[in-house]
Amino acid sequence: MLKDFLGTAIRDKYTRQVIGRIDSPIIHTSNGEIVAFFVGSGRELILPTVDIIRVTKGEVWVESSEAICPPADIVRIAALLDHYIAIVGSRVFTVSRQRLGQVIDISFETNGWIMTKLDVAKKILNIPTERKLIDTRQIVRITKQEITVQDATLPNKRDIKSRAALLAKPEPSTCTSK
């Protein structure tokens, strides 16, 4: 989960010095790829995920401190920042306009830096309630205003009754007696 990753120390492979701390991710909203992380609390420096060589508990390792740079140094990332959307905090609705809540966290894979799940909750007095984990394959679109996901497919009553009937039937006996 992202909340467990925030604040992780960034360590230089050669000097073994801590050269920064992970902050919020920069996510390519069309494919869910985390392309970089902001470093520290400001927006002046980033760490591209392609420069991360190893992730261990509580540490992210890079070849050198040169991996951390201003966003303008990497054209692809600078272009994404022109249309930056913070995923955490975004409101989430279904296609049929049912309000699911806000994204309070995300899950991602560190081997490909792909966002995998949205942790969504409604909040009452800033306390998360009705939490849902939504697979990112259900995302229809992401805009600055909201994230739209597919409607949940719930079985209809007829399907439930036919499944119940199947479960209620006794199993045929496989034993034969002589």
N, CA and C atoms as an extended XYZ file, in Angstrom:
534
Properties=species:S:1:pos:R:3:atomname:S:1:resname:S:1:resid:I:1 pbc="F F F"
N         0.850       -1.174        0.000 N   MET     1
C         0.000        0.000        0.000 CA  MET     1
C         0.897        1.240        0.000 C   MET     1
N         0.405        2.270       -0.649 N   LEU     2
C         1.166        3.506       -0.767 CA  LEU     2
C         1.464        4.120        0.591 C   LEU     2
N         0.487        4.091        1.507 N   LYS     3
C         0.697        4.732        2.811 CA  LYS     3
C         1.895        4.118        3.545 C   LYS     3
N         2.173        2.837        3.299 N   ASP     4
C         3.321        2.187        3.923 CA  ASP     4
C         4.633        2.552        3.227 C   ASP     4
N         4.536        3.027        1.995 N   PHE     5
C         5.713        3.337        1.183 CA  PHE     5
C         6.148        4.799        1.340 C   PHE     5
N         5.184        5.671        1.655 N   LEU     6
C         5.501        7.089        1.819 CA  LEU     6
C         6.504        7.277        2.958 C   LEU     6
N         7.481        8.125        2.727 N   GLY     7
C         8.503        8.372        3.738 CA  GLY     7
C         9.666        7.397        3.696 C   GLY     7
N         9.607        6.414        2.795 N   THR     8
C        10.682        5.433        2.674 CA  THR     8
C        11.991        6.138        2.305 C   THR     8
N        13.068        5.723        2.936 N   ALA     9
C        14.377        6.311        2.678 CA  ALA     9
C        14.877        5.923        1.293 C   ALA     9
N        15.460        6.891        0.587 N   ILE    10
C        16.114        6.643       -0.702 CA  ILE    10
C        17.601        6.601       -0.416 C   ILE    10
N        18.229        5.480       -0.769 N   ARG    11
C        19.628        5.276       -0.404 CA  ARG    11
C        20.501        5.128       -1.651 C   ARG    11
N        21.622        5.827       -1.654 N   ASP    12
C        22.628        5.756       -2.723 CA  ASP    12
C        23.402        4.442       -2.584 C   ASP    12
N        23.484        3.675       -3.670 N   LYS    13
C        24.132        2.358       -3.655 CA  LYS    13
C        25.609        2.432       -3.255 C   LYS    13
N        26.307        3.461       -3.712 N   TYR    14
C        27.756        3.532       -3.474 CA  TYR    14
C        28.114        4.191       -2.157 C   TYR    14
N        27.460        5.298       -1.833 N   THR    15
C        27.801        5.984       -0.583 CA  THR    15
C        27.016        5.430        0.603 C   THR    15
N        25.922        4.713        0.307 N   ARG    16
C        25.025        4.153        1.311 CA  ARG    16
C        24.344        5.232        2.155 C   ARG    16
N        24.426        6.474        1.716 N   GLN    17
C        23.794        7.592        2.399 CA  GLN    17
C        22.315        7.680        2.032 C   GLN    17
N        21.498        8.124        2.976 N   VAL    18
C        20.105        8.435        2.677 CA  VAL    18
C        20.109        9.785        1.974 C   VAL    18
N        19.556        9.825        0.762 N   ILE    19
C        19.605       11.046       -0.046 CA  ILE    19
C        18.233       11.687       -0.235 C   ILE    19
N        17.228       11.110        0.382 N   GLY    20
C        15.889       11.666        0.290 CA  GLY    20
C        14.870       10.687        0.826 C   GLY    20
N        13.600       11.096        0.749 N   ARG    21
C        12.499       10.246        1.194 CA  ARG    21
C        11.380       10.290        0.162 C   ARG    21
N        10.756        9.131       -0.046 N   ILE    22
C         9.665        8.996       -1.016 CA  ILE    22
C         8.452        9.797       -0.560 C   ILE    22
N         7.848       10.519       -1.525 N   ASP    23
C         6.594       11.207       -1.267 CA  ASP    23
C         5.578       10.726       -2.302 C   ASP    23
N         4.610       11.503       -2.642 N   SER    24
C         3.504       11.053       -3.490 CA  SER    24
C         3.962       10.629       -4.893 C   SER    24
N         3.217        9.687       -5.480 N   PRO    25
C         3.581        9.164       -6.799 CA  PRO    25
C         3.074       10.037       -7.938 C   PRO    25
N         3.766        9.949       -9.057 N   ILE    26
C         3.294       10.546      -10.308 CA  ILE    26
C         2.835        9.365      -11.151 C   ILE    26
N         1.534        9.299      -11.407 N   ILE    27
C         0.940        8.139      -12.073 CA  ILE    27
C         0.459        8.531      -13.462 C   ILE    27
N         0.832        7.728      -14.433 N   HIS    28
C         0.340        7.910      -15.805 CA  HIS    28
C        -1.096        7.405      -15.787 C   HIS    28
N        -2.061        8.310      -15.864 N   THR    29
C        -3.458        7.933      -15.655 CA  THR    29
C        -4.046        7.077      -16.770 C   THR    29
N        -3.394        6.999      -17.924 N   SER    30
C        -3.952        6.168      -18.994 CA  SER    30
C        -3.597        4.694      -18.838 C   SER    30
N        -2.519        4.383      -18.106 N   ASN    31
C        -2.154        2.970      -17.963 CA  ASN    31
C        -1.848        2.549      -16.522 C   ASN    31
N        -1.935        3.471      -15.569 N   GLY    32
C        -1.726        3.126      -14.164 CA  GLY    32
C        -0.279        2.955      -13.759 C   GLY    32
N         0.654        3.320      -14.629 N   GLU    33
C         2.073        3.170      -14.309 CA  GLU    33
C         2.539        4.302      -13.397 C   GLU    33
N         3.223        3.929      -12.335 N   ILE    34
C         3.858        4.938      -11.482 CA  ILE    34
C         5.195        5.244      -12.148 C   ILE    34
N         5.334        6.450      -12.702 N   VAL    35
C         6.537        6.799      -13.462 CA  VAL    35
C         7.599        7.444      -12.587 C   VAL    35
N         7.181        8.010      -11.456 N   ALA    36
C         8.135        8.665      -10.561 CA  ALA    36
C         7.459        8.923       -9.220 C   ALA    36
N         8.286        9.304       -8.263 N   PHE    37
C         7.803        9.751       -6.964 CA  PHE    37
C         8.385       11.128       -6.699 C   PHE    37
N         7.607       11.985       -6.094 N   PHE    38
C         8.179       13.229       -5.611 CA  PHE    38
C         9.092       12.868       -4.450 C   PHE    38
N        10.139       13.662       -4.269 N   VAL    39
C        11.092       13.424       -3.187 CA  VAL    39
C        10.922       14.541       -2.166 C   VAL    39
N        10.737       14.153       -0.908 N   GLY    40
C        10.525       15.157        0.132 CA  GLY    40
C         9.127       15.739        0.042 C   GLY    40
N         8.899       16.790        0.795 N   SER    41
C         7.554       17.348        0.866 CA  SER    41
C         7.241       18.343       -0.241 C   SER    41
N         8.249       18.790       -0.979 N   GLY    42
C         8.004       19.752       -2.052 CA  GLY    42
C         7.776       19.073       -3.384 C   GLY    42
N         7.652       19.863       -4.410 N   ARG    43
C         7.464       19.343       -5.763 CA  ARG    43
C         8.675       19.678       -6.634 C   ARG    43
N         9.803       20.012       -6.000 N   GLU    44
C        10.975       20.443       -6.758 CA  GLU    44
C        11.800       19.283       -7.316 C   GLU    44
N        11.748       18.119       -6.660 N   LEU    45
C        12.576       16.982       -7.071 CA  LEU    45
C        11.731       15.719       -7.213 C   LEU    45
N        12.178       14.856       -8.141 N   ILE    46
C        11.503       13.570       -8.353 CA  ILE    46
C        12.527       12.449       -8.424 C   ILE    46
N        12.042       11.241       -8.226 N   LEU    47
C        12.834       10.031       -8.443 CA  LEU    47
C        12.077        9.186       -9.451 C   LEU    47
N        12.566        9.112      -10.706 N   PRO    48
C        11.915        8.235      -11.692 CA  PRO    48
C        12.010        6.775      -11.248 C   PRO    48
N        10.945        6.019      -11.419 N   THR    49
C        10.957        4.618      -10.985 CA  THR    49
C        11.946        3.772      -11.784 C   THR    49
N        12.285        4.189      -13.002 N   VAL    50
C        13.271        3.427      -13.784 CA  VAL    50
C        14.652        3.477      -13.134 C   VAL    50
N        14.891        4.444      -12.257 N   ASP    51
C        16.180        4.561      -11.584 CA  ASP    51
C        16.248        3.802      -10.271 C   ASP    51
N        15.139        3.192       -9.866 N   ILE    52
C        15.140        2.401       -8.631 CA  ILE    52
C        15.682        1.016       -8.967 C   ILE    52
N        16.758        0.638       -8.286 N   ILE    53
C        17.388       -0.656       -8.589 CA  ILE    53
C        16.985       -1.757       -7.616 C   ILE    53
N        16.499       -1.362       -6.431 N   ARG    54
C        16.103       -2.374       -5.448 CA  ARG    54
C        15.180       -1.738       -4.417 C   ARG    54
N        14.197       -2.518       -3.979 N   VAL    55
C        13.305       -2.083       -2.909 CA  VAL    55
C        13.426       -3.097       -1.788 C   VAL    55
N        13.785       -2.610       -0.606 N   THR    56
C        13.846       -3.469        0.575 CA  THR    56
C        12.925       -2.863        1.623 C   THR    56
N        12.738       -3.564        2.704 N   LYS    57
C        11.849       -3.046        3.749 CA  LYS    57
C        12.410       -1.723        4.282 C   LYS    57
N        11.660       -0.665        4.049 N   GLY    58
C        12.039        0.639        4.574 CA  GLY    58
C        13.069        1.399        3.756 C   GLY    58
N        13.505        0.839        2.602 N   GLU    59
C        14.519        1.521        1.793 CA  GLU    59
C        14.294        1.292        0.304 C   GLU    59
N        14.631        2.317       -0.456 N   VAL    60
C        14.645        2.254       -1.911 CA  VAL    60
C        16.071        2.578       -2.310 C   VAL    60
N        16.678        1.733       -3.137 N   TRP    61
C        18.079        1.921       -3.522 CA  TRP    61
C        18.172        2.423       -4.963 C   TRP    61
N        19.092        3.369       -5.178 N   VAL    62
C        19.361        3.911       -6.508 CA  VAL    62
C        20.869        3.846       -6.747 C   VAL    62
N        21.280        3.915       -8.024 N   GLU    63
C        22.709        3.862       -8.358 CA  GLU    63
C        23.479        5.021       -7.726 C   GLU    63
N        22.912        6.225       -7.822 N   SER    64
C        23.582        7.393       -7.251 CA  SER    64
C        22.575        8.498       -6.986 C   SER    64
N        23.035        9.531       -6.327 N   SER    65
C        22.162       10.663       -6.011 CA  SER    65
C        21.704       11.399       -7.267 C   SER    65
N        22.358       11.146       -8.398 N   GLU    66
C        21.958       11.779       -9.658 CA  GLU    66
C        20.609       11.277      -10.159 C   GLU    66
N        20.109       10.199       -9.575 N   ALA    67
C        18.788        9.687       -9.947 CA  ALA    67
C        17.693       10.674       -9.554 C   ALA    67
N        17.947       11.452       -8.514 N   ILE    68
C        16.981       12.459       -8.069 CA  ILE    68
C        17.239       13.735       -8.857 C   ILE    68
N        16.188       14.246       -9.495 N   CYS    69
C        16.362       15.403      -10.370 CA  CYS    69
C        15.101       16.255      -10.406 C   CYS    69
N        15.202       17.466      -10.956 N   PRO    70
C        13.994       18.282      -11.143 CA  PRO    70
C        13.107       17.639      -12.215 C   PRO    70
N        11.793       17.741      -12.101 N   PRO    71
C        10.883       17.139      -13.085 CA  PRO    71
C        11.135       17.619      -14.513 C   PRO    71
N        11.553       18.858      -14.680 N   ALA    72
C        11.773       19.411      -16.024 CA  ALA    72
C        12.912       18.705      -16.756 C   ALA    72
N        13.773       17.989      -16.025 N   ASP    73
C        14.897       17.286      -16.660 CA  ASP    73
C        14.445       16.079      -17.475 C   ASP    73
N        13.250       15.578      -17.219 N   ILE    74
C        12.758       14.399      -17.935 CA  ILE    74
C        11.470       14.807      -18.649 C   ILE    74
N        11.560       14.925      -19.955 N   VAL    75
C        10.468       15.469      -20.762 CA  VAL    75
C         9.172       14.713      -20.538 C   VAL    75
N         9.226       13.391      -20.542 N   ARG    76
C         8.008       12.579      -20.386 CA  ARG    76
C         7.296       12.891      -19.068 C   ARG    76
N         8.065       13.026      -18.015 N   ILE    77
C         7.469       13.291      -16.705 CA  ILE    77
C         6.989       14.738      -16.612 C   ILE    77
N         7.741       15.651      -17.169 N   ALA    78
C         7.323       17.058      -17.178 CA  ALA    78
C         5.977       17.201      -17.888 C   ALA    78
N         5.796       16.464      -18.974 N   ALA    79
C         4.525       16.516      -19.718 CA  ALA    79
C         3.381       15.959      -18.875 C   ALA    79
N         3.630       14.894      -18.114 N   LEU    80
C         2.594       14.332      -17.238 CA  LEU    80
C         2.209       15.319      -16.138 C   LEU    80
N         3.187       16.049      -15.641 N   LEU    81
C         2.912       16.998      -14.564 CA  LEU    81
C         2.051       18.169      -15.019 C   LEU    81
N         2.084       18.454      -16.321 N   ASP    82
C         1.211       19.508      -16.849 CA  ASP    82
C        -0.260       19.145      -16.651 C   ASP    82
N        -0.548       17.840      -16.561 N   HIS    83
C        -1.921       17.344      -16.388 CA  HIS    83
C        -2.004       16.456      -15.146 C   HIS    83
N        -1.220       16.782      -14.136 N   TYR    84
C        -1.105       15.956      -12.938 CA  TYR    84
C        -2.450       15.800      -12.232 C   TYR    84
N        -2.761       14.563      -11.882 N   ILE    85
C        -3.966       14.253      -11.116 CA  ILE    85
C        -3.524       13.421       -9.908 C   ILE    85
N        -3.834       13.898       -8.736 N   ALA    86
C        -3.543       13.144       -7.518 CA  ALA    86
C        -4.621       12.077       -7.362 C   ALA    86
N        -4.223       10.826       -7.397 N   ILE    87
C        -5.187        9.726       -7.290 CA  ILE    87
C        -5.742        9.636       -5.869 C   ILE    87
N        -4.840        9.646       -4.877 N   VAL    88
C        -5.289        9.597       -3.484 CA  VAL    88
C        -6.032       10.901       -3.190 C   VAL    88
N        -7.245       10.758       -2.696 N   GLY    89
C        -8.098       11.914       -2.430 CA  GLY    89
C        -9.162       12.129       -3.496 C   GLY    89
N        -9.008       11.468       -4.647 N   SER    90
C        -9.998       11.611       -5.720 CA  SER    90
C       -11.317       10.958       -5.330 C   SER    90
N       -12.416       11.566       -5.761 N   ARG    91
C       -13.741       10.984       -5.550 CA  ARG    91
C       -13.948        9.864       -6.564 C   ARG    91
N       -14.664        8.814       -6.145 N   VAL    92
C       -14.898        7.655       -7.003 CA  VAL    92
C       -16.397        7.434       -7.167 C   VAL    92
N       -16.807        7.307       -8.434 N   PHE    93
C       -18.197        7.035       -8.792 CA  PHE    93
C       -18.237        5.846       -9.739 C   PHE    93
N       -19.381        5.175       -9.774 N   THR    94
C       -19.586        4.138      -10.775 CA  THR    94
C       -20.115        4.808      -12.042 C   THR    94
N       -20.167        4.054      -13.126 N   VAL    95
C       -20.706        4.560      -14.388 CA  VAL    95
C       -22.152        5.031      -14.198 C   VAL    95
N       -22.916        4.336      -13.341 N   SER    96
C       -24.315        4.725      -13.094 CA  SER    96
C       -24.435        5.834      -12.044 C   SER    96
N       -23.313        6.455      -11.692 N   ARG    97
C       -23.226        7.627      -10.806 CA  ARG    97
C       -23.447        7.312       -9.328 C   ARG    97
N       -23.231        6.066       -8.918 N   GLN    98
C       -23.278        5.741       -7.495 CA  GLN    98
C       -21.966        6.213       -6.879 C   GLN    98
N       -22.053        6.989       -5.811 N   ARG    99
C       -20.856        7.503       -5.140 CA  ARG    99
C       -20.289        6.412       -4.235 C   ARG    99
N       -19.033        6.027       -4.481 N   LEU   100
C       -18.387        4.994       -3.680 CA  LEU   100
C       -17.535        5.578       -2.558 C   LEU   100
N       -17.089        6.822       -2.714 N   GLY   101
C       -16.264        7.462       -1.691 CA  GLY   101
C       -15.043        8.112       -2.305 C   GLY   101
N       -13.963        8.164       -1.518 N   GLN   102
C       -12.701        8.751       -1.955 CA  GLN   102
C       -11.604        7.708       -1.892 C   GLN   102
N       -10.598        7.870       -2.760 N   VAL   103
C        -9.437        6.994       -2.704 CA  VAL   103
C        -8.632        7.388       -1.462 C   VAL   103
N        -8.426        6.430       -0.562 N   ILE   104
C        -7.641        6.716        0.638 CA  ILE   104
C        -6.254        6.087        0.566 C   ILE   104
N        -6.071        5.161       -0.383 N   ASP   105
C        -4.763        4.530       -0.569 CA  ASP   105
C        -4.780        3.780       -1.895 C   ASP   105
N        -3.614        3.394       -2.372 N   ILE   106
C        -3.512        2.568       -3.574 CA  ILE   106
C        -2.542        1.425       -3.302 C   ILE   106
N        -2.734        0.324       -4.015 N   SER   107
C        -1.777       -0.783       -4.006 CA  SER   107
C        -1.074       -0.776       -5.341 C   SER   107
N         0.189       -1.194       -5.338 N   PHE   108
C         0.954       -1.248       -6.577 CA  PHE   108
C         2.020       -2.319       -6.479 C   PHE   108
N         2.495       -2.741       -7.646 N   GLU   109
C         3.572       -3.722       -7.724 CA  GLU   109
C         4.871       -2.977       -7.931 C   GLU   109
N         5.909       -3.366       -7.189 N   THR   110
C         7.193       -2.685       -7.338 CA  THR   110
C         8.042       -3.263       -8.466 C   THR   110
N         7.667       -4.416       -8.996 N   ASN   111
C         8.460       -4.974      -10.099 CA  ASN   111
C         8.124       -4.333      -11.437 C   ASN   111
N         6.952       -3.756      -11.575 N   GLY   112
C         6.597       -3.073      -12.815 CA  GLY   112
C         6.058       -1.675      -12.570 C   GLY   112
N         5.956       -1.316      -11.281 N   TRP   113
C         5.450       -0.008      -10.868 CA  TRP   113
C         4.072        0.271      -11.450 C   TRP   113
N         3.201       -0.729      -11.357 N   ILE   114
C         1.832       -0.609      -11.868 CA  ILE   114
C         0.865       -0.572      -10.688 C   ILE   114
N        -0.048        0.396      -10.730 N   MET   115
C        -1.095        0.505       -9.732 CA  MET   115
C        -2.043       -0.681       -9.932 C   MET   115
N        -2.393       -1.381       -8.851 N   THR   116
C        -3.236       -2.569       -8.973 CA  THR   116
C        -4.612       -2.422       -8.331 C   THR   116
N        -4.714       -1.697       -7.231 N   LYS   117
C        -5.997       -1.553       -6.547 CA  LYS   117
C        -6.143       -0.148       -5.970 C   LYS   117
N        -7.395        0.286       -5.908 N   LEU   118
C        -7.752        1.525       -5.230 CA  LEU   118
C        -8.430        1.143       -3.925 C   LEU   118
N        -8.006        1.719       -2.826 N   ASP   119
C        -8.667        1.535       -1.538 CA  ASP   119
C        -9.599        2.739       -1.386 C   ASP   119
N       -10.901        2.484       -1.487 N   VAL   120
C       -11.904        3.547       -1.519 CA  VAL   120
C       -12.775        3.437       -0.280 C   VAL   120
N       -13.085        4.592        0.312 N   ALA   121
C       -13.953        4.596        1.488 CA  ALA   121
C       -14.777        5.869        1.522 C   ALA   121
N       -15.955        5.750        2.089 N   LYS   122
C       -16.733        6.939        2.419 CA  LYS   122
C       -16.201        7.405        3.775 C   LYS   122
N       -16.272        8.689        4.020 N   LYS   123
C       -15.763        9.211        5.293 CA  LYS   123
C       -16.872        9.903        6.072 C   LYS   123
N       -16.919        9.586        7.350 N   ILE   124
C       -17.820       10.265        8.271 CA  ILE   124
C       -16.933       10.857        9.357 C   ILE   124
N       -16.988       12.181        9.493 N   LEU   125
C       -16.119       12.897       10.430 CA  LEU   125
C       -14.646       12.536       10.203 C   LEU   125
N       -14.283       12.435        8.936 N   ASN   126
C       -12.919       12.117        8.490 CA  ASN   126
C       -12.451       10.716        8.898 C   ASN   126
N       -13.406        9.845        9.259 N   ILE   127
C       -13.092        8.452        9.595 CA  ILE   127
C       -13.594        7.588        8.440 C   ILE   127
N       -12.686        6.786        7.818 N   PRO   128
C       -13.108        5.943        6.693 CA  PRO   128
C       -14.139        4.893        7.105 C   PRO   128
N       -15.214        4.800        6.317 N   THR   129
C       -16.233        3.774        6.517 CA  THR   129
C       -16.540        3.148        5.158 C   THR   129
N       -17.207        2.031        5.158 N   GLU   130
C       -17.606        1.350        3.918 CA  GLU   130
C       -16.437        1.234        2.941 C   GLU   130
N       -15.343        0.665        3.390 N   ARG   131
C       -14.154        0.536        2.546 CA  ARG   131
C       -14.353       -0.534        1.484 C   ARG   131
N       -13.802       -0.240        0.297 N   LYS   132
C       -13.854       -1.179       -0.826 CA  LYS   132
C       -12.493       -1.185       -1.502 C   LYS   132
N       -12.027       -2.362       -1.880 N   LEU   133
C       -10.830       -2.477       -2.722 CA  LEU   133
C       -11.314       -2.667       -4.147 C   LEU   133
N       -10.918       -1.761       -5.027 N   ILE   134
C       -11.362       -1.811       -6.416 CA  ILE   134
C       -10.168       -2.098       -7.306 C   ILE   134
N       -10.265       -3.158       -8.088 N   ASP   135
C        -9.211       -3.507       -9.033 CA  ASP   135
C        -9.106       -2.406      -10.082 C   ASP   135
N        -7.900       -2.019      -10.417 N   THR   136
C        -7.722       -0.916      -11.370 CA  THR   136
C        -8.199       -1.271      -12.770 C   THR   136
N        -8.405       -2.562      -13.060 N   ARG   137
C        -8.958       -2.940      -14.362 CA  ARG   137
C       -10.412       -2.500      -14.501 C   ARG   137
N       -11.042       -2.116      -13.393 N   GLN   138
C       -12.422       -1.639      -13.415 CA  GLN   138
C       -12.512       -0.129      -13.698 C   GLN   138
N       -11.377        0.550      -13.747 N   ILE   139
C       -11.397        2.000      -13.993 CA  ILE   139
C       -11.805        2.267      -15.434 C   ILE   139
N       -12.787        3.139      -15.586 N   VAL   140
C       -13.268        3.542      -16.906 CA  VAL   140
C       -12.545        4.803      -17.357 C   VAL   140
N       -12.443        5.778      -16.441 N   ARG   141
C       -11.719        7.016      -16.771 CA  ARG   141
C       -11.298        7.719      -15.486 C   ARG   141
N       -10.251        8.531      -15.640 N   ILE   142
C        -9.743        9.346      -14.540 CA  ILE   142
C        -9.695       10.785      -15.039 C   ILE   142
N       -10.345       11.669      -14.306 N   THR   143
C       -10.300       13.099      -14.621 CA  THR   143
C        -9.869       13.840      -13.359 C   THR   143
N        -9.617       15.124      -13.498 N   LYS   144
C        -9.263       15.926      -12.320 CA  LYS   144
C       -10.400       15.955      -11.298 C   LYS   144
N       -11.636       15.791      -11.758 N   GLN   145
C       -12.781       15.858      -10.861 CA  GLN   145
C       -13.062       14.532      -10.151 C   GLN   145
N       -12.832       13.393      -10.845 N   GLU   146
C       -13.231       12.115      -10.261 CA  GLU   146
C       -12.638       10.935      -11.020 C   GLU   146
N       -12.797        9.766      -10.404 N   ILE   147
C       -12.455        8.496      -11.039 CA  ILE   147
C       -13.781        7.758      -11.240 C   ILE   147
N       -13.997        7.265      -12.452 N   THR   148
C       -15.218        6.504      -12.750 CA  THR   148
C       -14.823        5.042      -12.928 C   THR   148
N       -15.564        4.158      -12.252 N   VAL   149
C       -15.301        2.723      -12.338 CA  VAL   149
C       -16.545        2.012      -12.843 C   VAL   149
N       -16.359        0.792      -13.308 N   GLN   150
C       -17.485       -0.014      -13.783 CA  GLN   150
C       -18.433       -0.297      -12.631 C   GLN   150
N       -19.715       -0.433      -12.967 N   ASP   151
C       -20.689       -0.831      -11.964 CA  ASP   151
C       -20.393       -2.259      -11.535 C   ASP   151
N       -20.635       -2.538      -10.265 N   ALA   152
C       -20.442       -3.900       -9.770 CA  ALA   152
C       -21.523       -4.778      -10.377 C   ALA   152
N       -21.148       -5.980      -10.761 N   THR   153
C       -22.139       -6.902      -11.309 CA  THR   153
C       -22.586       -7.819      -10.184 C   THR   153
N       -23.830       -7.662       -9.807 N   LEU   154
C       -24.396       -8.477       -8.743 CA  LEU   154
C       -25.298       -9.532       -9.363 C   LEU   154
N       -25.307      -10.741       -8.826 N   PRO   155
C       -26.189      -11.768       -9.383 CA  PRO   155
C       -27.650      -11.389       -9.139 C   PRO   155
N       -28.510      -11.726      -10.126 N   ASN   156
C       -29.927      -11.425       -9.921 CA  ASN   156
C       -30.566      -12.528       -9.078 C   ASN   156
N       -31.813      -12.315       -8.643 N   LYS   157
C       -32.482      -13.247       -7.726 CA  LYS   157
C       -32.621      -14.632       -8.320 C   LYS   157
N       -32.902      -14.720       -9.625 N   ARG   158
C       -33.070      -16.024      -10.274 CA  ARG   158
C       -31.773      -16.831      -10.189 C   ARG   158
N       -30.607      -16.181      -10.423 N   ASP   159
C       -29.323      -16.881      -10.329 CA  ASP   159
C       -29.071      -17.383       -8.914 C   ASP   159
N       -29.431      -16.562       -7.934 N   ILE   160
C       -29.222      -16.948       -6.540 CA  ILE   160
C       -30.085      -18.163       -6.198 C   ILE   160
N       -31.364      -18.163       -6.648 N   LYS   161
C       -32.263      -19.280       -6.361 CA  LYS   161
C       -31.784      -20.567       -7.032 C   LYS   161
N       -31.302      -20.477       -8.288 N   SER   162
C       -30.848      -21.687       -8.976 CA  SER   162
C       -29.570      -22.224       -8.327 C   SER   162
N       -28.697      -21.352       -7.857 N   ARG   163
C       -27.492      -21.817       -7.147 CA  ARG   163
C       -27.874      -22.495       -5.835 C   ARG   163
N       -28.849      -21.908       -5.123 N   ALA   164
C       -29.307      -22.487       -3.857 CA  ALA   164
C       -29.928      -23.856       -4.095 C   ALA   164
N       -30.676      -24.002       -5.188 N   ALA   165
C       -31.304      -25.284       -5.509 CA  ALA   165
C       -30.242      -26.339       -5.804 C   ALA   165
N       -29.205      -25.945       -6.514 N   LEU   166
C       -28.124      -26.886       -6.813 CA  LEU   166
C       -27.412      -27.333       -5.547 C   LEU   166
N       -27.223      -26.404       -4.632 N   LEU   167
C       -26.539      -26.747       -3.385 CA  LEU   167
C       -27.402      -27.634       -2.496 C   LEU   167
N       -28.721      -27.511       -2.613 N   ALA   168
C       -29.630      -28.276       -1.765 CA  ALA   168
C       -29.796      -29.715       -2.239 C   ALA   168
N       -29.510      -30.014       -3.517 N   LYS   169
C       -29.673      -31.373       -4.031 CA  LYS   169
C       -28.639      -32.298       -3.398 C   LYS   169
N       -29.084      -33.470       -2.972 N   PRO   170
C       -28.121      -34.415       -2.382 CA  PRO   170
C       -27.187      -34.962       -3.465 C   PRO   170
N       -25.982      -35.220       -3.059 N   GLU   171
C       -24.996      -35.791       -3.966 CA  GLU   171
C       -25.357      -37.247       -4.255 C   GLU   171
N       -25.204      -37.692       -5.510 N   PRO   172
C       -25.446      -39.115       -5.779 CA  PRO   172
C       -24.402      -39.963       -5.089 C   PRO   172
N       -24.813      -41.097       -4.613 N   SER   173
C       -23.895      -41.956       -3.887 CA  SER   173
C       -22.970      -42.653       -4.882 C   SER   173
N       -21.717      -42.721       -4.524 N   THR   174
C       -20.758      -43.419       -5.388 CA  THR   174
C       -20.430      -44.799       -4.842 C   THR   174
N       -20.945      -45.097       -3.664 N   CYS   175
C       -20.659      -46.394       -3.061 CA  CYS   175
C       -21.687      -47.418       -3.542 C   CYS   175
N       -21.249      -48.607       -3.774 N   THR   176
C       -22.172      -49.679       -4.144 CA  THR   176
C       -22.120      -50.751       -3.076 C   THR   176
N       -23.270      -51.232       -2.690 N   SER   177
C       -23.284      -52.281       -1.670 CA  SER   177
C       -23.752      -53.564       -2.315 C   SER   177
N       -23.255      -54.663       -1.840 N   LYS   178
C       -23.618      -55.974       -2.365 CA  LYS   178
C       -24.396      -56.751       -1.386 C   LYS   178
